[in-house]
Amino acid sequence: MYVAPFRGPSGKQQVSTQRGSEPRWRRDGKELFYLAGDNMLTAVDVNSSGDALRFGAERALFSFSPIGPPGRSTYDVAPDGRFIVASAVRNAPAGQQPLTILVNWPGLLKK
């Protein structure tokens, strides 16, 4: 995946080592999230200096099974950093898909 400036002479910069889609910026612009090819939600730290951007190492956050029509977003980032995802549920009864909301996911990573 690459990032390119909206305007200006500089070219695109590579962000991910593999395929990535559905990029989302953290509200303050210091982190970029994207869905890696293995359905792993991934984060990259972003440091800016003038017009230049420097990207940190990729960090896997969590994986999910995205659902929805092609070309539609399967996740979003709330202003407070929480995620909402459209994900398939395994072993759900036919015709019934539960709604699961995961809150405080950073706290779960520390356990």
C-alpha positions as semicolon CSV with decimal commas, in nm:
position;residue;x (nm);y (nm);z (nm)
1;M;0,000;0,000;0,000
2;Y;0,121;0,350;-0,080
3;V;0,048;0,704;0,041
4;A;0,067;1,000;-0,196
5;P;0,022;1,372;-0,129
6;F;-0,302;1,535;-0,235
7;R;-0,104;1,821;-0,389
8;G;0,261;1,885;-0,435
9;P;0,562;1,759;-0,621
10;S;0,662;1,467;-0,398
11;G;0,583;1,111;-0,503
12;K;0,416;0,818;-0,337
13;Q;0,566;0,639;-0,037
14;Q;0,532;0,271;0,045
15;V;0,357;0,203;0,376
16;S;0,299;-0,173;0,384
17;T;0,519;-0,463;0,283
18;Q;0,216;-0,653;0,150
19;R;-0,117;-0,569;-0,005
20;G;-0,340;-0,340;0,201
21;S;-0,685;-0,187;0,161
22;E;-0,934;0,038;0,338
23;P;-0,685;0,285;0,487
24;R;-0,805;0,509;0,770
25;W;-0,612;0,786;0,944
26;R;-0,621;0,828;1,318
27;R;-0,792;1,157;1,400
28;D;-0,463;1,332;1,488
29;G;-0,285;1,192;1,179
30;K;-0,018;1,012;1,382
31;E;-0,128;0,661;1,289
32;L;-0,259;0,491;0,977
33;F;-0,480;0,180;0,992
34;Y;-0,549;-0,056;0,705
35;L;-0,676;-0,405;0,634
36;A;-0,387;-0,633;0,532
37;G;-0,435;-0,911;0,277
38;D;-0,489;-1,171;0,550
39;N;-0,782;-0,973;0,699
40;M;-0,558;-0,846;0,977
41;L;-0,630;-0,491;1,088
42;T;-0,287;-0,331;1,089
43;A;-0,146;-0,004;1,223
44;V;0,156;0,205;1,126
45;D;0,288;0,503;1,322
46;V;0,324;0,821;1,115
47;N;0,575;1,096;1,192
48;S;0,572;1,418;0,996
49;S;0,846;1,672;0,954
50;G;0,757;1,960;0,725
51;D;0,625;1,804;0,405
52;A;0,788;1,464;0,471
53;L;0,618;1,162;0,625
54;R;0,802;0,875;0,793
55;F;0,625;0,546;0,857
56;G;0,704;0,308;1,142
57;A;0,690;-0,070;1,142
58;E;0,362;-0,244;1,072
59;R;0,178;-0,373;1,382
60;A;-0,093;-0,637;1,362
61;L;-0,391;-0,539;1,582
62;F;-0,655;-0,810;1,529
63;S;-0,807;-1,017;1,251
64;F;-1,169;-1,045;1,149
65;S;-1,379;-1,191;0,869
66;P;-1,511;-0,886;0,681
67;I;-1,860;-0,898;0,533
68;G;-2,043;-0,670;0,296
69;P;-2,053;-0,590;-0,073
70;P;-1,722;-0,541;-0,255
71;G;-1,592;-0,186;-0,239
72;R;-1,771;-0,108;0,088
73;S;-1,591;-0,031;0,412
74;T;-1,578;-0,315;0,660
75;Y;-1,446;-0,111;0,954
76;D;-1,407;0,242;1,082
77;V;-1,216;0,420;1,357
78;A;-1,405;0,633;1,608
79;P;-1,255;0,966;1,720
80;D;-1,160;0,807;2,053
81;G;-0,963;0,528;1,877
82;R;-1,216;0,246;1,908
83;F;-1,301;0,034;1,604
84;I;-1,632;-0,081;1,464
85;V;-1,618;-0,375;1,223
86;A;-1,861;-0,563;0,998
87;S;-1,751;-0,920;1,055
88;A;-1,892;-1,265;0,986
89;V;-1,980;-1,474;1,291
90;R;-1,881;-1,840;1,293
91;N;-2,134;-2,107;1,397
92;A;-2,431;-1,867;1,411
93;P;-2,775;-2,025;1,360
94;A;-2,910;-1,991;1,007
95;G;-3,066;-1,648;0,952
96;Q;-2,940;-1,512;1,283
97;Q;-2,635;-1,290;1,300
98;P;-2,561;-1,148;1,646
99;L;-2,430;-0,797;1,687
100;T;-2,111;-0,795;1,892
101;I;-1,950;-0,470;1,996
102;L;-1,596;-0,491;2,128
103;V;-1,510;-0,199;2,355
104;N;-1,184;-0,128;2,534
105;W;-0,994;-0,353;2,294
106;P;-0,655;-0,199;2,389
107;G;-0,719;-0,317;2,746
108;L;-0,778;-0,670;2,618
109;L;-0,439;-0,670;2,444
110;K;-0,264;-0,609;2,777
111;K;-0,408;-0,930;2,930
